[in-house]
């Protein structure tokens, strides 16, 4: 169980004060002699899983996330806290939806099962990401290498250890923080105005030789109303949203007891109409020393969240693409105040379209989620240096969804039915842990041992019900019993799983100079068959503090130098389905059987059970260096790692002769390797001025080594309107790479087309016209273009990610700058298929203004092909690097400027502190990506069809302490 860190100030004789983490001791007074400073270097205690260690004795790769000025930011969750703050931890936002959660990976994706980190909060292991208030976080440690094996079957994706705030000895303190601000889109795409839309479409029809079939909507002579711009749809769907957040913290204690109470409310309006998110959070942490040998305590919290979200991933009906291609000559509302549709007399010329404002304002999704944690614990000192800790936690997560889908009767894309869907899901998790720790010192030999037993059980239960045809759509009638259609869809389920574990760890060091750590864990799960239920995990790590050797004593500028290495086997439960070993039966109402064959109800399994299935695992190796210089002012952490993930769980389709449809199997080998760097510098205090600089840098390479009996897997579900399917998993390449044609500009004349031949003299693109894209044949291939000419066009995972922070104080002013970015990732900009393709989607949508730069004989310096209605040259229907863009970006993620009132005013006002500040998120972004936002996320593997963009926010805040 994690031991909580209590902030302690260490004061030099010069008056310099540093916060150093969690040392349970009185302040240290250090001599200014260089030798003494080096000998008594600041030594933090950090959480390492089921306990703590002095940082100088840690032999594994453990990163601490910098939380500078965290309370000044308004954050949705843990993912935003970690972004750019810890080397080796990659956080990718899944767009900017107020209800979205970033994707967090530690040292890569870990294979097709998509490893996610294991979160441990105050010693409680969570299923999924805990919804805690970021303002309650005291500190975060990340187990990145084999040292995470102490958490066994769920550790291969790394472990994030979070310690929340604790009460301190002293009088009651009350801290109040209030924030208010605004959200705005930082960049918008522009569509053609009405006149441009008509002109471009007419030219596209003319170039394609189809002018005789030009729809009335684009005939300026017959439909002049189509040239009048009435609406900028992008401006209509975006808005300036507001942010409100309130935090109240109470803390205090004495020699026997201490407590902390935290309360939070956050209300965020999204930058798209009718999108928002809100939460309420309440936490109580307390600890009581009943006897010298007995300590009891508890952690409790309650979280409530709700919100409204918009579909921005769908290439057909996504809110952003709908706004891009809706005709600008149409008003938002009719004169009667109803939502407008397409003009009836020309609607057929435009195609399938939905009023984007109407779509957004009709969204009705109530999604209240309640999360409750009760975590009592007891610690008993059985003897000197021998302690027993018993920890129990009960977590409940109750989620409900009520979604009403209204009729859409406006001309364009009519849905003349409505429906109401209810979903309910309850997850209850019980965790019991019994831990025994023992410390022993013999001369310069130091031992620290841990043994434990844990049991965790999770029950998930829920239902789904859907009813159709509500004659009245009024709020008061939106209940299942009011549906006119008696054909209702109903579904319910209940799942259970349990995990039992035995764990042990021994740490040894000699004189703080040589360290070794051995740990092991045996886990048993109910998710696989009996013969495979248990598996063993382990790691070994060692370190050598070279700076303590006599031959380095005279190097005054070197404060610390430690070499580290680790190796271990860790587990991965990801991808194991409840269906894999004991598949559920499905119901079919249309099975014909019996002596007199007739239609009957039958139950059968579609998944073939696999009794040999086992969980995945990863083999991890790490080499690292920790160094500090200039009396610990400058510190450096470097790690090189290799992670091989095996026994991935694939759901494979069976042949048509099988009774079953699919089966889960173990297969595959995936490798993640790279290096990480963390640098921090703390300046000496010069008068009233002091500053610190921190930087993180992570480089990663992912490679598919083996698959499930094949060389490649096509990810057909990841597509653009069912036409473009760029994503593959291929042996020898990175996961989720894009495959398509390389291009070589645009054909400028017929001679270039006629001269573009293969080795046999055959035309490669015989049907091309000047202004079409030139697609390259793969070396050695002959004949016309085909899928064998596809090449790797890159992948959505960054080659490296980085963060840079700067903190400064001058007198009563403080400044924090935080930059974050990625480099080398690719984004498949599917927006181009929709917004630069006149009529090529089968619909005559409005287009991006970039289409005005399309190729003509007079405009040849462009990469946008010639305007051609219907895409006869296949410029847009072929997957190619035309769509693949550089997704690299550098973003000023946060800028905070604060001012604290002078202390003499505190006394007059009878307060402990008053600080006012202003903070801004995403103030500026440097990127070459041409879409709405480069943070499109990994949910669609970097394929962007108009993802909800990140917002730029400006927030004003006030902190008051009593």
PyMOL commands that set and color helices and strands:
alter all, ss='L'
color gray80, all
select helices_A, chain A and resi 34-39+55-57+70-72+78-82+134-136+146-154+194-207+211-213+216-218+224-227+233-237+319-325+344-350+356-362+475-477+480-482+530-532+546-548+550-552+750-754+787-789+831-835+849-853+903-909
alter helices_A, ss='H'
color red, helices_A
select strands_A, chain A and resi 9-12+17-19+29-30+45-47+52-54+62-64+89-92+103-106+118-121+124-125+137-143+159-164+170-185+241-253+257-269+276-291+294-308+365-366+369-383+386-405+419-442+445-468+485-510+514-525+534-545+558-572+586-593+598-604+607-608+616-629+634-653+662-682+689-706+712-714+727-730+737-740+743-746+773-775+791-795+800-810+813-823+826-829+884-886+889-900+913-921+925-927+943-944+951-961
alter strands_A, ss='S'
color yellow, strands_A
deselect
rebuild
show_as cartoon
